[in-house]
Amino acid sequence: MANQEKVKGPASYFPSIEKKYGHPIEHWLNLLTKNKSLKHMEMVSWLKDEHGLGHGHANALVAYFRKENGI
């Protein structure tokens, strides 16, 4: 385990997001896929307003999603 690199960046939030909101990360990424035409902060606001995520968690999911999808 000492040889494993610590997860950094937005993905470092994933364990706490799954624990707090009770859904796997794939659930949130699938929701973002349906709203990929939104701008970064629009996606963040949507997750906060429609799904009750905190700002840091929403921002981490959006940042990861956009990077992985080249948006």
C-alpha positions in Angstrom: 0.0 0.0 0.0 2.9 2.3 0.6 3.7 2.1 -3.2 0.2 3.3 -4.2 0.1 6.8 -5.3 -2.4 9.0 -3.5 -5.4 10.1 -5.6 -5.2 13.9 -6.3 -7.4 16.5 -7.9 -11.2 16.2 -8.3 -11.2 12.4 -7.9 -9.9 12.7 -4.4 -13.5 13.8 -3.5 -15.1 10.7 -4.9 -15.1 8.5 -1.7 -16.8 11.3 0.3 -19.3 12.0 -2.5 -20.3 8.4 -2.6 -20.6 8.2 1.2 -22.5 11.4 1.6 -25.0 11.1 -1.2 -25.4 7.3 -1.5 -24.7 7.0 -5.2 -21.7 5.7 -7.1 -19.7 8.3 -9.0 -21.0 6.7 -12.3 -24.5 7.9 -11.3 -23.3 11.5 -11.2 -21.3 11.3 -14.4 -24.3 9.8 -16.2 -26.4 12.8 -15.0 -23.8 15.2 -16.2 -23.7 13.5 -19.6 -27.3 14.4 -20.1 -26.5 18.0 -19.4 -23.1 18.3 -21.1 -24.2 21.3 -23.2 -24.2 23.4 -19.9 -21.1 25.5 -19.0 -19.0 24.5 -16.0 -20.7 26.7 -13.4 -24.1 25.9 -14.9 -23.4 22.3 -14.3 -22.2 23.0 -10.7 -25.4 25.0 -10.0 -27.6 22.3 -11.5 -26.1 19.7 -9.2 -26.4 21.9 -6.2 -30.0 23.0 -6.9 -31.5 19.8 -8.3 -29.6 17.2 -6.3 -28.5 19.0 -3.1 -24.7 18.6 -3.6 -22.4 20.9 -1.8 -20.3 23.3 -3.9 -17.0 21.5 -3.5 -18.5 18.1 -4.4 -20.4 19.5 -7.4 -17.4 21.3 -8.6 -15.1 18.3 -8.3 -17.6 16.1 -10.3 -17.9 18.7 -13.0 -14.2 19.3 -13.3 -13.5 15.6 -13.6 -16.3 15.1 -16.0 -15.3 17.9 -18.3 -11.6 16.9 -18.3 -12.4 13.2 -19.0 -14.7 14.2 -21.9 -12.5 16.9 -23.4 -15.0 19.7 -22.8 
